[in-house]
């Protein structure tokens, strides 16, 4: 069970280069577009994103690739 009550697993991914709400929205939107991601919440202060996902549908590597493709480092 995840922190959000959604079936799936939760992972925290460190993301470098986020500094504003636009960055936050970009990362959350990119992750939520992936099939299998049910929730993505960026914490700008900590420089990370907490993702709830179904590991049968999406991999951690897929999530990292989505973040890198929009210009951030993981």
N, C-alpha and C positions, 0 to 999 in steps of 0.2 A: 504494500500500500504506500502511496506517495504522500508527500506533505499536503497535497491539494485534494485528497480524497478521490483522485482519478486513478483508474486502474492503469498500471504501468510502472516504469521505473523513473527515478529522478536522478539527474546528474548536474553537477556544477562545472561549468567550463569557464576558465579564465580567458578574458578577451582584452587585448591591448589596443589602445587607440580610441576608446570611447570617452567622450568628454561632455556630451550634451544630450538633451532630450531627442534630438534628431538621430543621434547615434543609437540611443536606446530603442527608438521606434524601428530603425533600420534592421538592427540585429533581431529584435523580437519578430518582426514581419517576415524576415528571411527564414527564420526557423519554423514559424507557424505554417509556412507554405509547404513544408515537407510533410509527406504522408506519414503519419505515425506520431507526429509531435502534437500533443494536446495542449501544452502550455509552455510559454517561455517568458521569464521575468528577468529583466536586466537590473542589476544593482550597480549604478555608476560609481558610488563610493568605494565599493569593493572591487570593481573592475571585472565583474563576472556575470554570467547568465545562468539561471537555474531552469532546467528543461525537464518537463515531464513527457515521457514518450513510451511508445510500444516497441521494445527491442526486436519484435518479430517483423516490424515494418520499416524501421529506420535504424541506422547504426550511428555510433558516436562519430565515426569518420565522416559520415554523410553530413552531420550537423557541423562539424569543424570545417568541412569543405564549403558549406553554405556561408559560413561566417567569413572565411578567407576570400571567397568570390566577391563579397561586397566591400572588401578593402581593409579588413581588420586582421590582426594576428591573434592566434590562439596558442 
